[in-house]
Amino acid sequence: MKYKVHRIDVNRDNIQDKLEQFLNKLNGEVLAVFPNVKPTFQLMGATSKVDFLLIVEKINGGY
């Protein structure tokens, strides 16, 4: 089996659209989606932010 890891840079305004467009273009099977969450500090207090997504794809036909 062969696997490929893709990285998609996102922000809070476009995360859903970018992920949907990317998933619709894939030929293989999606095994996992990992968000890279990093803590940020703002005037209101601590929060978090997603910078990018890692998507693990199982490529069909690979051995």
TORPA-4810 file (N, C-alpha, C, O; in nm, 3 decimals):
<nodes>
NODE_1_0.084_-0.118_0.000_0.000_0.000_0.000_0.088_0.124_0.000_0.196_0.127_0.060_M
NODE_2_0.041_0.226_-0.068_0.113_0.353_-0.071_0.024_0.460_-0.010_-0.098_0.458_-0.023_K
NODE_3_0.091_0.553_0.058_0.021_0.663_0.122_0.085_0.794_0.080_0.204_0.799_0.048_Y
NODE_4_0.006_0.897_0.080_0.056_1.030_0.050_-0.002_1.126_0.153_-0.119_1.117_0.189_K
NODE_5_0.082_1.217_0.201_0.038_1.317_0.298_0.036_1.453_0.228_0.135_1.496_0.171_V
NODE_6_-0.079_1.518_0.234_-0.097_1.648_0.171_-0.108_1.754_0.280_-0.155_1.726_0.390_H
NODE_7_-0.064_1.874_0.248_-0.075_1.987_0.340_-0.158_2.097_0.273_-0.132_2.134_0.158_R
NODE_8_-0.258_2.147_0.347_-0.341_2.257_0.296_-0.331_2.371_0.396_-0.368_2.356_0.513_I
NODE_9_-0.282_2.486_0.351_-0.279_2.605_0.436_-0.418_2.667_0.440_-0.479_2.690_0.336_D
NODE_10_-0.467_2.694_0.560_-0.603_2.745_0.577_-0.605_2.857_0.680_-0.508_2.879_0.754_V
NODE_11_-0.716_2.927_0.683_-0.744_3.020_0.792_-0.891_3.004_0.829_-0.962_2.928_0.764_N
NODE_12_-0.935_3.072_0.930_-1.071_3.047_0.980_-1.180_3.086_0.881_-1.294_3.041_0.893_R
NODE_13_-1.147_3.170_0.784_-1.247_3.214_0.687_-1.266_3.117_0.570_-1.371_3.117_0.506_D
NODE_14_-1.164_3.035_0.541_-1.173_2.952_0.421_-1.151_2.803_0.446_-1.139_2.726_0.351_N
NODE_15_-1.145_2.761_0.569_-1.110_2.622_0.600_-1.209_2.523_0.540_-1.167_2.421_0.485_I
NODE_16_-1.337_2.550_0.549_-1.437_2.456_0.498_-1.433_2.446_0.346_-1.435_2.337_0.291_Q
NODE_17_-1.426_2.559_0.279_-1.424_2.560_0.133_-1.298_2.491_0.078_-1.307_2.411_-0.015_D
NODE_18_-1.182_2.523_0.135_-1.058_2.463_0.086_-1.056_2.312_0.108_-1.014_2.237_0.020_K
NODE_19_-1.103_2.267_0.225_-1.105_2.123_0.252_-1.202_2.052_0.158_-1.170_1.945_0.106_L
NODE_20_-1.320_2.109_0.137_-1.418_2.047_0.049_-1.365_2.037_-0.094_-1.378_1.932_-0.158_E
NODE_21_-1.306_2.143_-0.146_-1.251_2.142_-0.281_-1.140_2.039_-0.294_-1.132_1.968_-0.394_Q
NODE_22_-1.054_2.031_-0.194_-0.943_1.937_-0.199_-0.993_1.793_-0.196_-0.947_1.710_-0.274_F
NODE_23_-1.085_1.762_-0.106_-1.135_1.625_-0.092_-1.206_1.578_-0.219_-1.197_1.461_-0.254_L
NODE_24_-1.275_1.668_-0.288_-1.345_1.631_-0.410_-1.249_1.601_-0.526_-1.289_1.536_-0.622_N
NODE_25_-1.124_1.647_-0.518_-1.026_1.622_-0.624_-0.947_1.493_-0.603_-0.883_1.445_-0.696_K
NODE_26_-0.951_1.436_-0.483_-0.869_1.318_-0.454_-0.919_1.194_-0.526_-1.040_1.178_-0.547_L
NODE_27_-0.826_1.108_-0.565_-0.860_0.981_-0.628_-0.859_0.867_-0.528_-0.933_0.770_-0.544_N
NODE_28_-0.776_0.878_-0.425_-0.762_0.772_-0.326_-0.861_0.786_-0.212_-0.958_0.862_-0.219_G
NODE_29_-0.834_0.709_-0.107_-0.921_0.706_0.010_-0.858_0.791_0.121_-0.738_0.779_0.148_E
NODE_30_-0.937_0.877_0.184_-0.888_0.960_0.293_-0.886_0.877_0.421_-0.988_0.822_0.462_V
NODE_31_-0.769_0.868_0.483_-0.756_0.792_0.607_-0.767_0.881_0.730_-0.823_0.839_0.831_L
NODE_32_-0.715_1.004_0.722_-0.717_1.092_0.838_-0.698_1.237_0.796_-0.637_1.266_0.693_A
NODE_33_-0.752_1.326_0.877_-0.730_1.470_0.861_-0.681_1.522_0.996_-0.752_1.511_1.096_V
NODE_34_-0.561_1.579_0.997_-0.502_1.630_1.120_-0.492_1.782_1.112_-0.423_1.834_1.023_F
NODE_35_-0.557_1.854_1.201_-0.538_1.999_1.204_-0.413_2.034_1.286_-0.386_1.971_1.388_P
NODE_36_-0.339_2.132_1.241_-0.227_2.184_1.319_-0.281_2.300_1.401_-0.300_2.410_1.349_N
NODE_37_-0.305_2.276_1.529_-0.365_2.376_1.617_-0.254_2.437_1.701_-0.179_2.366_1.768_V
NODE_38_-0.246_2.570_1.698_-0.144_2.635_1.780_-0.211_2.739_1.870_-0.302_2.810_1.827_K
NODE_39_-0.166_2.747_1.993_-0.226_2.844_2.086_-0.187_2.987_2.049_-0.075_3.013_2.005_P
NODE_40_-0.280_3.079_2.068_-0.254_3.221_2.046_-0.310_3.298_2.165_-0.401_3.251_2.234_T
NODE_41_-0.255_3.413_2.188_-0.301_3.497_2.299_-0.350_3.629_2.243_-0.279_3.696_2.168_F
NODE_42_-0.471_3.667_2.282_-0.529_3.792_2.238_-0.574_3.871_2.360_-0.560_3.824_2.473_Q
NODE_43_-0.627_3.989_2.338_-0.670_4.074_2.448_-0.776_4.007_2.535_-0.782_4.031_2.656_L
NODE_44_-0.860_3.923_2.476_-0.966_3.855_2.550_-0.913_3.736_2.629_-0.981_3.687_2.719_M
NODE_45_-0.794_3.690_2.598_-0.736_3.574_2.666_-0.680_3.476_2.566_-0.660_3.507_2.449_G
NODE_46_-0.654_3.357_2.614_-0.595_3.253_2.531_-0.700_3.190_2.441_-0.815_3.172_2.480_A
NODE_47_-0.658_3.157_2.321_-0.744_3.089_2.224_-0.654_3.002_2.137_-0.536_2.987_2.166_T
NODE_48_-0.708_2.945_2.032_-0.625_2.863_1.942_-0.659_2.894_1.798_-0.761_2.955_1.767_S
NODE_49_-0.570_2.851_1.709_-0.583_2.883_1.568_-0.534_2.763_1.486_-0.434_2.701_1.521_K
NODE_50_-0.604_2.731_1.377_-0.562_2.624_1.287_-0.486_2.689_1.171_-0.541_2.772_1.097_V
NODE_51_-0.360_2.651_1.155_-0.275_2.707_1.048_-0.286_2.626_0.920_-0.296_2.681_0.810_D
NODE_52_-0.284_2.493_0.935_-0.290_2.407_0.818_-0.347_2.272_0.856_-0.357_2.237_0.974_F
NODE_53_-0.386_2.197_0.753_-0.438_2.062_0.770_-0.344_1.964_0.701_-0.294_1.992_0.592_L
NODE_54_-0.321_1.850_0.765_-0.251_1.740_0.701_-0.353_1.633_0.669_-0.429_1.592_0.757_L
NODE_55_-0.355_1.588_0.544_-0.452_1.488_0.500_-0.375_1.366_0.452_-0.291_1.376_0.363_I
NODE_56_-0.405_1.250_0.511_-0.341_1.124_0.473_-0.430_1.052_0.374_-0.546_1.022_0.402_V
NODE_57_-0.374_1.025_0.256_-0.449_0.960_0.148_-0.388_0.823_0.120_-0.266_0.810_0.105_E
NODE_58_-0.471_0.721_0.111_-0.429_0.587_0.069_-0.448_0.583_-0.082_-0.560_0.599_-0.131_K
NODE_59_-0.339_0.560_-0.154_-0.346_0.561_-0.300_-0.390_0.425_-0.349_-0.331_0.323_-0.314_I
NODE_60_-0.493_0.424_-0.430_-0.549_0.299_-0.484_-0.450_0.231_-0.576_-0.380_0.296_-0.654_N
NODE_61_-0.444_0.098_-0.567_-0.363_0.020_-0.659_-0.217_0.011_-0.622_-0.141_-0.058_-0.690_G
NODE_62_-0.173_0.079_-0.517_-0.033_0.073_-0.480_-0.004_-0.042_-0.385_-0.081_-0.067_-0.293_G
NODE_63_0.108_-0.113_-0.407_0.148_-0.222_-0.318_0.291_-0.203_-0.274_0.343_-0.284_-0.198_Y
</nodes>
